[in-house]
Amino acid sequence: MSKSRLAIHGGAPVRAQYLPYGQQIIDEEDIKAVVKVLQSDFLTGGPAIEQFESEIAAFTGAKYAVAFSSGTAALHGACYAAGIGGGDEVITTPMTFAASSNCVLYQGGKPVFVDIDPLTYNLNPKLVQASITPNTKAIIPVHFTGQPAELDEIMQIAREHNLIVIEDAAHALGATYKNRSIGAIGDMTMFSFHPVKHITTGEGGMITTNNPVYYEKLLQFRTHGITRDQSRLRDNHGPWYYEMQFLGFNYRITDIQTSLGTSQLRKIGSFIEKRKQLAELYIRELGAIQEIILPHQLPYVESSWHLFIVKLQLSKLNATRRLIFQALQKENIGVNVHYIPTYLHPYYESLGFQKGICPVAESCYEEFITLPLFAGMDQEDVMDVVAAVKKVISHYSNQ
Ligand SMILES: *Cc1c(COP(=O)(O)O)cnc(C)c1O
């Protein structure tokens, strides 16, 4: 296989059919659950939302859960509940999707990008410590690829400096840190239910928390800042009365979506187990390739394996990352790149962020390639990816 002509040079691709990097699994049970809601009295604001919230709370071990229309909306809610406002600095990683720091900007706060650890690609706690100022209000660690960040260190720094920790666990539903579930460790934790994540509601997100004050704020923020809670009303004109007490948003999720979420959650164990098995197969099959570095796993965490990222050793290759990427695409392997460091985006540049802030993240970005990984793949799909990686890498190797 490795001797055959690359598809990018006109050879036959390893796969006849394109393999995406991620994809949802929807089965008959999911469809039935959604149809049942469509035939019921409530499309939104009904019982399916609270059911999904209580099942996510139970799954993560958190006391409270508040569902939102997206993970991004959930992060915005968490930043509101944390009291982040004008002039507040919030420490986060640039090796993530833009939402992890956009939520700070929505509240008028200032994201402070701190570099990642070169092995785990997660926020480097030593650099977090060094970046704290009197204006620091919160830390938003991201559990990159599903491997939990160094939460003990981060929580300790946060307690010492009176900071709020909001975990971006969009990649990490079902992951554990020192045998503790992600979702009940930091002050608030965000999950996303976008279709490439572990379970889906189409669009959707959740904040879990053990803090009743945050819980009430999140509920109210989700629906315009409105409350009907008698004990918290300033006035009371009658039984119809409600009050808008602060500026919130319509960030509600629907019963249609959350019924799908609850049905999907029943399968989370098998979804994660499958991702783990496929990741282990990748590690076994790609381990001997000198030109790539496989993801490093800490011994005291269990990743939920949202993404499988390999790092190219470009000094051992007569090719750029762009060429390797294009060659793999031509072999019908849906490789991707996660992520462009957030502050390199033009909007962030317009805010004054400049290249060079986080050199480790920038160099990782130059070398990363995400291989396909989702629960609907089988071992043959992994072996196709492995064959394509071997074919392309051996072609361009200078070893
Ligand atoms: C998916 C994702 C989000 C945002 O979630 P949405 O549900 O798409 O709004 C935030 N952070 C990270 C790291 C993500 O992967």
The ligand as an SDF file (V2000), in Angstrom:
LIG
                    3D

 15 15  0  0  0  0  0  0  0  0999 V2000
  -18.1880   22.9430   20.2270 C   0  0  0  0  0  0  0  0  0  0  0  0
  -17.3970   23.7920   21.1170 C   0  0  0  0  0  0  0  0  0  0  0  0
  -17.9110   24.9450   21.7490 C   0  0  0  0  0  0  0  0  0  0  0  0
  -19.2180   25.5840   21.4020 C   0  0  0  0  0  0  0  0  0  0  0  0
  -20.3080   24.7900   21.4250 O   0  0  0  0  0  0  0  0  0  0  0  0
  -21.5760   25.1020   20.4800 P   0  0  0  0  0  0  0  0  0  0  0  0
  -22.5840   24.1520   21.0370 O   0  0  0  0  0  0  0  0  0  0  0  0
  -21.1690   24.7830   19.0710 O   0  0  0  0  0  0  0  0  0  0  0  0
  -21.9530   26.5200   20.6650 O   0  0  0  0  0  0  0  0  0  0  0  0
  -17.1180   25.6060   22.6670 C   0  0  0  0  0  0  0  0  0  0  0  0
  -15.8800   25.1870   22.9540 N   0  0  0  0  0  0  0  0  0  0  0  0
  -15.3280   24.1210   22.3450 C   0  0  0  0  0  0  0  0  0  0  0  0
  -13.9510   23.7050   22.7230 C   0  0  0  0  0  0  0  0  0  0  0  0
  -16.0570   23.4000   21.3930 C   0  0  0  0  0  0  0  0  0  0  0  0
  -15.4860   22.3490   20.7940 O   0  0  0  0  0  0  0  0  0  0  0  0
  1  2  1  0
  2  3  1  0
  2 14  2  0
  3  4  1  0
  3 10  2  0
  4  5  1  0
  5  6  1  0
  6  7  2  0
  6  8  1  0
  6  9  1  0
 10 11  1  0
 11 12  2  0
 12 13  1  0
 12 14  1  0
 14 15  1  0
M  END
$$$$
